Amino acid sequence: MSHAFSCRVYFEDTELAGIVYYANYLKFIERARTEFIRTLGIDQADLKARDGIVFAVRRVEADYIRPALFDDVLVVRTQVTGITAARVHLTQSVHRDDALIFDAQVTLVALTGDGRPTRMPATIRHALDTA
């Protein structure tokens, strides 16, 4: 299953030339991941309050293929590629129309409040595994 999240490029996302500043792709994929997790019925604020668990980015490998420009409408696609007891591996890609412009491999880790890795609850792993 692949989740799709649409967003528009605003002036604040670009540098002087009207090209999206490279770090803003990380913001786009972060928003898409949050919405993806929400669609699975996972409330991250509740997970933190109830179980003391938060998700953090452990690793990102990114390829910038083509520039996005001011006023483009982008679609971020998110797909789970693997799960362990404490990690989630995702592929996230950004498209303009049907053209791939950015591609990333992202690893999330479940952490306790003091920043230590922890096992995700079985319900969370199941929701991610069936996505």
C-alpha positions as CSV (number, residue, x, y, z in Angstrom):
1,M,0.0,0.0,0.0
2,S,1.2,3.5,-0.8
3,H,-0.1,6.6,0.9
4,A,-0.3,9.9,-1.2
5,F,-0.1,13.4,0.3
6,S,-0.4,16.5,-1.8
7,C,1.2,19.9,-1.1
8,R,1.9,23.1,-3.0
9,V,5.2,24.8,-3.1
10,Y,5.0,28.3,-1.5
11,F,7.4,31.1,-1.9
12,E,8.7,30.4,1.7
13,D,9.8,27.0,0.4
14,T,12.1,28.4,-2.2
15,E,15.4,30.1,-2.6
16,L,15.8,33.3,-4.6
17,A,15.7,31.5,-7.9
18,G,12.2,30.0,-7.1
19,I,13.7,26.5,-6.7
20,V,12.7,24.6,-3.5
21,Y,15.5,24.8,-0.9
22,Y,16.9,21.3,-0.5
23,A,16.1,20.9,3.2
24,N,12.5,21.6,2.6
25,Y,12.0,18.2,0.9
26,L,12.6,16.8,4.4
27,K,9.7,18.9,5.7
28,F,7.5,17.7,2.9
29,I,8.2,14.0,3.6
30,E,7.8,14.6,7.4
31,R,4.3,16.0,6.8
32,A,3.5,13.1,4.6
33,R,4.7,10.5,7.2
34,T,2.7,12.2,9.9
35,E,-0.5,12.0,7.7
36,F,0.3,8.4,6.7
37,I,0.6,7.3,10.3
38,R,-2.6,9.2,11.2
39,T,-4.5,7.3,8.4
40,L,-3.4,4.0,10.1
41,G,-5.3,5.1,13.2
42,I,-2.1,5.8,15.1
43,D,-2.3,8.9,17.3
44,Q,1.3,9.9,18.0
45,A,0.3,12.3,20.8
46,D,-1.7,9.5,22.5
47,L,1.2,7.0,21.9
48,K,3.5,9.4,23.7
49,A,1.1,10.1,26.6
50,R,-0.1,6.5,27.0
51,D,3.0,4.5,26.3
52,G,5.8,7.0,26.5
53,I,6.9,6.2,22.9
54,V,7.8,8.6,20.1
55,F,9.1,8.1,16.6
56,A,12.3,9.7,15.5
57,V,14.2,9.7,12.2
58,R,17.2,7.5,12.6
59,R,18.4,7.7,9.0
60,V,17.6,9.4,5.7
61,E,19.2,8.6,2.3
62,A,18.0,11.1,-0.2
63,D,18.3,11.6,-4.0
64,Y,17.4,15.0,-5.5
65,I,16.5,14.2,-9.1
66,R,14.8,17.3,-10.5
67,P,14.0,20.7,-8.8
68,A,10.6,21.6,-7.6
69,L,9.6,25.2,-8.3
70,F,7.4,27.8,-6.8
71,D,3.7,27.0,-7.1
72,D,4.2,23.4,-8.1
73,V,1.7,20.9,-6.7
74,L,3.7,17.9,-5.4
75,V,2.6,14.5,-4.3
76,V,4.5,12.6,-1.6
77,R,4.1,8.9,-1.7
78,T,5.0,6.9,1.4
79,Q,5.3,3.1,1.6
80,V,6.5,0.8,4.4
81,T,9.4,-1.4,3.2
82,G,10.3,-3.2,6.4
83,I,9.6,-3.4,10.1
84,T,11.5,-4.7,13.1
85,A,10.6,-4.6,16.8
86,A,11.8,-1.0,17.1
87,R,12.3,0.3,13.6
88,V,10.2,1.2,10.5
89,H,11.8,1.4,7.1
90,L,10.0,3.6,4.5
91,T,10.4,4.7,0.9
92,Q,9.2,8.2,0.3
93,S,9.1,9.8,-3.1
94,V,8.1,13.3,-4.3
95,H,6.4,13.6,-7.7
96,R,5.3,16.5,-9.8
97,D,2.7,15.3,-12.2
98,D,4.0,11.8,-13.0
99,A,7.7,12.8,-12.8
100,L,9.8,11.6,-9.9
101,I,11.7,14.6,-8.5
102,F,12.9,13.4,-5.1
103,D,13.4,9.9,-3.6
104,A,14.3,9.0,0.0
105,Q,14.8,5.9,2.1
106,V,13.9,6.7,5.7
107,T,14.3,4.7,8.9
108,L,12.3,5.6,12.0
109,V,13.0,4.3,15.4
110,A,10.7,4.0,18.4
111,L,12.1,5.8,21.4
112,T,11.3,6.2,25.1
113,G,11.0,9.6,26.7
114,D,14.7,9.5,27.7
115,G,15.7,8.7,24.1
116,R,16.4,5.0,24.3
117,P,15.2,2.6,21.6
118,T,12.2,0.5,22.6
119,R,9.9,-2.1,21.1
120,M,6.7,-0.7,19.4
121,P,3.5,-2.1,20.8
122,A,2.2,-5.0,18.8
123,T,-0.9,-3.0,17.6
124,I,1.4,-0.4,16.1
125,R,3.6,-3.0,14.4
126,H,0.5,-4.7,13.0
127,A,-0.9,-1.4,11.7
128,L,2.4,-0.6,10.0
129,D,2.9,-4.2,8.7
130,T,-0.5,-4.3,7.0
131,A,-0.2,-0.8,5.5
